[in-house]
Amino acid sequence: MADEKPSEQTEFSNQISEETGQFDARFILWRLFCSQNNVPIETLPSELEGEARDKWEKLKDRELHKPAEEE
């Protein structure tokens, strides 16, 4: 059993490419937001309502739209 391998083995890199860097930051921010606000991680940002939606929009604007010199 230990010698069994999947028929197709995929290797993943831990590097963040220039093309996906922005999206990776948003993903990390979303996970942080969910943990701090008791929102299930499976929830989509577009499914948020009321105060939770307002908090997400403010956090996203503050953290993802900072000028480069502040980062």
KESETI-926000 format. One record per atom (N, C-alpha, C, O): residue number from 1; residue in three letters; atom name; y, z, x. Coordinates in steps of 0.2 Angstrom, whole numbers, plus 2048, in hexadecimal, padded with zeros to 3 digits. Layout:
# residues N
NUM:ALA:CA:Y:Z:X
...
# end
This chain:
# residues 71
1:MET:N:7FA:800:804
1:MET:CA:800:800:800
1:MET:C:806:800:804
1:MET:O:80B:7FD:803
2:ALA:N:806:804:80A
2:ALA:CA:80C:804:80E
2:ALA:C:80E:7FE:811
2:ALA:O:813:7FC:813
3:ASP:N:808:7F9:812
3:ASP:CA:809:7F3:815
3:ASP:C:80C:7ED:811
3:ASP:O:80E:7E8:813
4:GLU:N:80C:7EF:80A
4:GLU:CA:80E:7EA:806
4:GLU:C:816:7E9:806
4:GLU:O:81A:7ED:807
5:LYS:N:818:7E2:806
5:LYS:CA:81F:7E1:807
5:LYS:C:821:7DC:801
5:LYS:O:81D:7D8:7FF
6:PRO:N:827:7DC:7FF
6:PRO:CA:829:7D8:7FA
6:PRO:C:828:7D1:7FC
6:PRO:O:829:7CF:802
7:SER:N:827:7CC:7F8
7:SER:CA:826:7C5:7FA
7:SER:C:82D:7C2:7FD
7:SER:O:82C:7BE:801
8:GLU:N:832:7C4:7FA
8:GLU:CA:839:7C2:7FD
8:GLU:C:83C:7C8:7FF
8:GLU:O:83E:7CD:7FB
9:GLN:N:83E:7C9:806
9:GLN:CA:842:7CE:808
9:GLN:C:849:7CC:80A
9:GLN:O:84A:7C7:80D
10:THR:N:84E:7D0:807
10:THR:CA:855:7CF:808
10:THR:C:858:7D4:80D
10:THR:O:857:7DA:80C
11:GLU:N:85C:7D2:811
11:GLU:CA:85F:7D6:816
11:GLU:C:866:7D7:813
11:GLU:O:86A:7D2:812
12:PHE:N:869:7DD:813
12:PHE:CA:870:7DE:811
12:PHE:C:874:7E1:817
12:PHE:O:871:7E4:81B
13:SER:N:87A:7DF:817
13:SER:CA:87E:7E1:81D
13:SER:C:883:7E7:81A
13:SER:O:885:7E7:814
14:ASN:N:885:7EB:81E
14:ASN:CA:889:7F1:81C
14:ASN:C:891:7EF:81D
14:ASN:O:895:7F3:81C
15:GLN:N:892:7E9:820
15:GLN:CA:899:7E6:821
15:GLN:C:89C:7E4:81B
15:GLN:O:899:7E1:816
16:ILE:N:8A3:7E5:81A
16:ILE:CA:8A7:7E3:815
16:ILE:C:8AA:7DC:817
16:ILE:O:8AE:7DD:81C
17:SER:N:8A9:7D7:814
17:SER:CA:8AC:7D1:816
17:SER:C:8B3:7D1:813
17:SER:O:8B5:7D4:80F
18:GLU:N:8B7:7CC:816
18:GLU:CA:8BE:7CB:814
18:GLU:C:8BF:7C9:80D
18:GLU:O:8C3:7CB:80A
19:GLU:N:8BA:7C5:80B
19:GLU:CA:8BA:7C3:804
19:GLU:C:8B9:7C8:7FF
19:GLU:O:8BC:7C8:7F9
20:THR:N:8B5:7CD:800
20:THR:CA:8B3:7D2:7FB
20:THR:C:8B6:7D9:7FC
20:THR:O:8B5:7DE:7F9
21:GLY:N:8BA:7DA:802
21:GLY:CA:8BD:7E0:803
21:GLY:C:8C1:7E3:7FE
21:GLY:O:8C1:7E9:7FC
22:GLN:N:8C5:7DF:7FA
22:GLN:CA:8C9:7E2:7F5
22:GLN:C:8C5:7E4:7EF
22:GLN:O:8C6:7EA:7EC
23:PHE:N:8BF:7E1:7EE
23:PHE:CA:8BB:7E3:7E8
23:PHE:C:8B7:7E9:7EA
23:PHE:O:8B6:7ED:7E6
24:ASP:N:8B5:7EA:7F0
24:ASP:CA:8B2:7F0:7F3
24:ASP:C:8B6:7F6:7F2
24:ASP:O:8B4:7FB:7F0
25:ALA:N:8BD:7F6:7F3
25:ALA:CA:8C1:7FB:7F2
25:ALA:C:8C2:7FD:7EB
25:ALA:O:8C2:803:7E9
26:ARG:N:8C2:7F8:7E7
26:ARG:CA:8C2:7FA:7DF
26:ARG:C:8BC:7FD:7DD
26:ARG:O:8BC:802:7D9
27:PHE:N:8B6:7FB:7E0
27:PHE:CA:8B0:7FE:7DE
27:PHE:C:8AF:805:7E0
27:PHE:O:8AD:809:7DC
28:ILE:N:8B1:807:7E6
28:ILE:CA:8B2:80D:7E8
28:ILE:C:8B6:812:7E4
28:ILE:O:8B5:817:7E2
29:LEU:N:8BC:80F:7E3
29:LEU:CA:8C1:813:7DE
29:LEU:C:8BE:814:7D7
29:LEU:O:8BF:819:7D5
30:TRP:N:8BB:80F:7D5
30:TRP:CA:8B8:810:7CE
30:TRP:C:8B3:816:7CE
30:TRP:O:8B2:81A:7C9
31:ARG:N:8AE:816:7D3
31:ARG:CA:8A9:81B:7D4
31:ARG:C:8AD:822:7D4
31:ARG:O:8AB:827:7D1
32:LEU:N:8B2:822:7D8
32:LEU:CA:8B6:829:7D9
32:LEU:C:8B9:82B:7D2
32:LEU:O:8B8:830:7D0
33:PHE:N:8BC:826:7CF
33:PHE:CA:8BF:827:7C8
33:PHE:C:8BA:82A:7C3
33:PHE:O:8BB:82F:7C0
34:CYS:N:8B4:826:7C3
34:CYS:CA:8AF:828:7BE
34:CYS:C:8AD:830:7C0
34:CYS:O:8AC:834:7BB
35:SER:N:8AC:831:7C6
35:SER:CA:8A9:838:7C8
35:SER:C:8AE:83D:7C6
35:SER:O:8AD:843:7C4
36:GLN:N:8B5:83C:7C7
36:GLN:CA:8BA:841:7C6
36:GLN:C:8BC:841:7BE
36:GLN:O:8BF:846:7BC
37:ASN:N:8BA:83C:7BA
37:ASN:CA:8BC:83C:7B3
37:ASN:C:8B6:83C:7AE
37:ASN:O:8B6:83B:7A8
38:ASN:N:8B0:83E:7B1
38:ASN:CA:8AA:83E:7AD
38:ASN:C:8A9:838:7A9
38:ASN:O:8A7:838:7A3
39:VAL:N:8AA:832:7AC
39:VAL:CA:8A9:82C:7A9
39:VAL:C:8A2:829:7AC
39:VAL:O:8A1:829:7B2
40:PRO:N:89D:827:7A7
40:PRO:CA:897:824:7AA
40:PRO:C:899:81E:7AF
40:PRO:O:89D:81A:7AD
41:ILE:N:895:81E:7B4
41:ILE:CA:896:818:7B9
41:ILE:C:895:812:7B6
41:ILE:O:898:80D:7B9
42:GLU:N:891:811:7B1
42:GLU:CA:88F:80B:7AE
42:GLU:C:895:808:7AA
42:GLU:O:895:802:7A8
43:THR:N:89A:80C:7A8
43:THR:CA:89F:80A:7A4
43:THR:C:8A3:805:7A8
43:THR:O:8A4:806:7AE
44:LEU:N:8A6:800:7A4
44:LEU:CA:8AA:7FB:7A7
44:LEU:C:8B1:7FE:7A6
44:LEU:O:8B3:801:7A1
45:PRO:N:8B6:7FC:7AB
45:PRO:CA:8BD:7FE:7AA
45:PRO:C:8C0:7FC:7A3
45:PRO:O:8C4:7FF:7A0
46:SER:N:8BE:7F6:7A1
46:SER:CA:8C0:7F3:79B
46:SER:C:8BE:7F7:795
46:SER:O:8C1:7F6:78F
47:GLU:N:8B9:7FB:795
47:GLU:CA:8B6:7FF:790
47:GLU:C:8BA:806:78F
47:GLU:O:8B9:80A:78A
48:LEU:N:8BE:808:794
48:LEU:CA:8C2:80E:794
48:LEU:C:8C7:80E:78E
48:LEU:O:8CA:808:78C
49:GLU:N:8C8:814:78B
49:GLU:CA:8CD:814:786
49:GLU:C:8D2:81A:787
49:GLU:O:8D0:81F:78A
50:GLY:N:8D8:81A:784
50:GLY:CA:8DC:820:784
50:GLY:C:8DE:822:78B
50:GLY:O:8E0:81E:78F
51:GLU:N:8DE:829:78C
51:GLU:CA:8E0:82C:792
51:GLU:C:8DC:82A:798
51:GLU:O:8DF:829:79D
52:ALA:N:8D5:829:797
52:ALA:CA:8D1:826:79D
52:ALA:C:8D4:820:79F
52:ALA:O:8D4:81E:7A5
53:ARG:N:8D5:81B:79B
53:ARG:CA:8D8:815:79D
53:ARG:C:8DF:815:7A0
53:ARG:O:8E0:812:7A5
54:ASP:N:8E3:819:79E
54:ASP:CA:8E9:81A:7A1
54:ASP:C:8E9:81D:7A8
54:ASP:O:8EC:81B:7AD
55:LYS:N:8E4:822:7A9
55:LYS:CA:8E3:825:7AF
55:LYS:C:8E0:820:7B4
55:LYS:O:8E2:81F:7BA
56:TRP:N:8DB:81B:7B2
56:TRP:CA:8D8:816:7B6
56:TRP:C:8DE:811:7B8
56:TRP:O:8DE:810:7BE
57:GLU:N:8E2:80F:7B4
57:GLU:CA:8E7:80A:7B5
57:GLU:C:8EC:80D:7BA
57:GLU:O:8EE:80A:7BF
58:LYS:N:8EE:813:7BA
58:LYS:CA:8F3:817:7BE
58:LYS:C:8EF:817:7C5
58:LYS:O:8F3:816:7CA
59:LEU:N:8E9:81A:7C5
59:LEU:CA:8E6:81A:7CC
59:LEU:C:8E5:814:7CF
59:LEU:O:8E6:813:7D5
60:LYS:N:8E3:80F:7CB
60:LYS:CA:8E2:808:7CE
60:LYS:C:8E8:805:7D1
60:LYS:O:8E8:803:7D7
61:ASP:N:8EE:806:7CD
61:ASP:CA:8F4:803:7D0
61:ASP:C:8F6:807:7D6
61:ASP:O:8F9:804:7DA
62:ARG:N:8F6:80E:7D6
62:ARG:CA:8F8:812:7DC
62:ARG:C:8F4:810:7E2
62:ARG:O:8F6:80F:7E7
63:GLU:N:8ED:810:7E1
63:GLU:CA:8E9:80F:7E7
63:GLU:C:8E7:808:7E9
63:GLU:O:8E6:807:7EF
64:LEU:N:8E7:803:7E5
64:LEU:CA:8E6:7FC:7E7
64:LEU:C:8EC:7F8:7E8
64:LEU:O:8EB:7F2:7EA
65:HIS:N:8F1:7FA:7E6
65:HIS:CA:8F7:7F6:7E6
65:HIS:C:8FC:7F9:7EB
65:HIS:O:902:7F7:7EB
66:LYS:N:8FA:7FD:7F0
66:LYS:CA:8FE:800:7F5
66:LYS:C:901:7FB:7FA
66:LYS:O:8FD:7F6:7FB
67:PRO:N:907:7FB:7FC
67:PRO:CA:909:7F7:802
67:PRO:C:905:7F8:808
67:PRO:O:902:7FE:809
68:ALA:N:903:7F3:80C
68:ALA:CA:8FF:7F3:812
68:ALA:C:900:7F9:817
68:ALA:O:8FC:7FC:819
69:GLU:N:907:7FA:818
69:GLU:CA:909:7FF:81C
69:GLU:C:907:806:81A
69:GLU:O:907:80B:81E
70:GLU:N:906:808:814
70:GLU:CA:904:80E:811
70:GLU:C:8FD:810:812
70:GLU:O:8FB:815:812
71:GLU:N:8F8:80B:813
71:GLU:CA:8F1:80B:813
71:GLU:C:8EF:80F:819
71:GLU:O:8E9:810:81A
# end
